[in-house]
């Protein structure tokens, strides 16, 4: 049981030098930003004059942050 819990919740965060709460917070922040970019793209799809570059700008910024983090581990 302990091995399963470790594998499911702790092994991956440990592999990127983070605790479970740290990793969860980062993952949830990324998810929220992706949802925000998706919502901006949906609005833009309906009303093209709104959020013309918002989704792509958010995705590029998120990509840059994730790429920078991957060089840290």
C-alpha positions as CSV (number, residue, x, y, z in Angstrom):
1,X,0.0,0.0,0.0
2,X,2.8,2.4,0.9
3,X,4.6,1.7,-2.3
4,X,1.5,2.4,-4.4
5,X,0.9,5.7,-2.6
6,X,4.5,6.7,-3.1
7,X,4.3,5.8,-6.8
8,X,1.0,7.6,-7.3
9,X,1.7,10.8,-5.3
10,X,5.3,11.2,-4.5
11,X,7.6,9.6,-7.1
12,X,7.1,12.1,-9.9
13,X,7.3,15.3,-7.7
14,X,10.4,13.9,-6.1
15,X,11.9,13.3,-9.6
16,X,11.6,17.0,-10.4
17,X,12.9,18.0,-6.9
18,X,9.5,19.2,-5.6
19,X,7.3,18.2,-2.7
20,X,3.8,17.0,-3.4
21,X,2.2,20.4,-2.4
22,X,4.7,22.3,-4.5
23,X,4.1,20.2,-7.5
24,X,0.3,20.3,-7.1
25,X,0.4,24.1,-6.8
26,X,2.4,24.5,-10.0
27,X,0.3,22.0,-11.9
28,X,-2.9,23.7,-10.8
29,X,-1.5,27.1,-11.8
30,X,-0.6,25.8,-15.2
31,X,-4.1,24.3,-15.6
32,X,-5.8,27.6,-14.6
33,X,-3.7,29.5,-17.1
34,X,-4.5,26.9,-19.9
35,X,-8.2,27.2,-19.1
36,X,-7.9,31.0,-19.3
37,X,-6.2,30.8,-22.6
38,X,-8.9,28.4,-23.8
39,X,-11.7,30.7,-22.7
40,X,-10.0,33.7,-24.5
41,X,-9.8,31.6,-27.7
42,X,-13.4,30.6,-27.4
43,X,-14.5,34.2,-27.0
44,X,-12.3,35.2,-29.9
45,X,-13.8,32.5,-32.1
46,X,-17.3,34.0,-31.5
47,X,-16.3,37.7,-31.6
48,X,-13.0,37.9,-33.6
49,X,-12.3,41.5,-32.5
50,X,-11.9,40.4,-28.9
51,X,-8.8,38.8,-27.4
52,X,-7.0,38.8,-30.8
53,X,-3.7,37.8,-29.4
54,X,-4.5,36.8,-25.8
55,X,-4.6,33.1,-26.1
56,X,-1.4,32.8,-28.2
57,X,0.4,35.2,-25.9
58,X,-0.6,33.3,-22.8
59,X,0.4,30.0,-24.4
60,X,3.8,31.3,-25.4
61,X,4.4,32.7,-21.9
62,X,3.4,29.4,-20.3
63,X,5.7,27.5,-22.7
64,X,8.6,29.8,-21.8
65,X,8.0,29.2,-18.1
66,X,7.8,25.5,-18.5
67,X,10.8,25.3,-20.7
68,X,12.8,27.4,-18.1
69,X,11.7,25.0,-15.3
70,X,12.8,22.0,-17.3
71,X,16.3,23.3,-17.5
72,X,16.3,23.8,-13.7
73,X,15.9,20.0,-12.9
